[in-house]
Amino acid sequence: MADRVGESKKLVIVAPYWCDPQHLGSIRVERFVRWLTAAGMRVMLVAGGEKDNWREEAWGTLVTVRDPLGIYRERRTNPVAKPPRPHLLRWPAYALLSPDPGVVWAWRASRHPLVIEHGAGADLVISSSVPESSHVAAARIAERCAARLVVDMRDGWLDEPMKPFLRHSPLRRLREGVLERRILRQAAVILVTSEQWRRLLVQRLPFTAEKTVTLTNAYPAGCTLPGASDITVRPRERRLTLLYAGRIFTSRAERRIEHLLAPLLAGLQGCGTSGTLSFVGNLSQDEVDGLNGWGADLQQAGWAIATRAALPRAAALELMRQADGLLLLSSSHASIPAKLFDYLCAQRPILALAPAASAVAELAPQLRQLFALDYRDAAASPVVAEFVQACRSGQSYDMPVQFDEAHLQAIFLAALGCTDKRKS
């Protein structure tokens, strides 16, 4: 088998079973397809669908395999539309099936005649999670094809699990731990999205150390690397606009509105600056009510709250560029929110409320525009004052090359072409 990527003949990518085959559904998967195609590779993508089918694309072959449970729903074409209502079987299936309901799809996809036919002769099989059922399918396909397995873990599996069953059920954790170890032992390469994820994984499973590579997410497609001078300087004397993009509540139960607004308000009260906190996204009524509950306190400090519906990605990026500063909330110690890469592309100051020593906080010394503050610090912090001063001055920033697609593509292709003697 060839050791270098350029000598490989075919790759199979197993997308999450919910991945929309019309638009590749996952930014991470879409990026892999583009990178591999640019390197002259022929790709077969396996994804979920409402029926079994295949078709040729400019980048290779798309094979869709029907989800036997019927949980898969076609995504809507409107990028800001709410996703389809969850299937009634979803939560019972999560409780009964490991690692997730997509495992039934994974079993079917791994032995489906279309997958076997179009995947024949593959050198590499790549899977991307979440959910982890994509790894189950990829491991089985790799065994059938005698191909190397590449496991892309966008989040941890047993590290900082988002699934409540893993957080609260020792038996479920044991079962999935056995499955995780088996798949990761089979893997030739493991990709993780932060150094913290890598450290947690290697500490728990030392055998992964020599084959785990950190591949962060990237700036949004089409976002170039302009100089800071390309961003308009704001006038000093005016009300500021601080923008928060996206939802506030997530599947991480520890995340709260007060984690964002309490330390922010404490810092704003001593800054002598007024303005608007603008929240843009598909906010739930609970989120809107929670924000309004802080309205009186913020008003006393000279700040108003405004909400706005979600915008298409290009329009949202432009709104970020027009803001004076950007607000980020992260409750994870190991993950780097995808939103941060959009924020960096806007080249505006960023106030990140995140745990100390987290993946986000550890980026602050490397990124001049990132002002990190532990949201558990209830006292007024000078970090907020420094952030506000940067916003008032109209400060803009160069985009670091480490998150540029060209830089990350090189890391990705090198990882796929590495031998056992490579440096981790």
Order of alpha helices (4+ residues) and beta strands (2+ residues): beta-alpha-beta-beta-beta-alpha-alpha-alpha-beta-alpha-beta-alpha-alpha-beta-alpha-beta-beta-alpha-beta-alpha-alpha-beta-alpha-beta-alpha-beta-alpha-beta-alpha-alpha
